Amino acid sequence: MNIIEVKNLVKSFKDGPDVTTVLKGIDFNARRGEFVAVMGRSGAGK
């Protein structure tokens, strides 16, 4: 059984007239009892 399910996630940031898409079309699920970590370099916006 999934406790978290994400389908077709899109995340964008607007800076004045500019739009930067940082995630596009992300699918993800986590099941009960699984451990999940978000990793990336310092300053990456985790």
Buried (B, 14 or more C-beta within 10 A) or exposed (E): EEEEEEEEEEEEEEEEEEEEEEEEEEEEEEEEEEEEEEEEEEEEEE
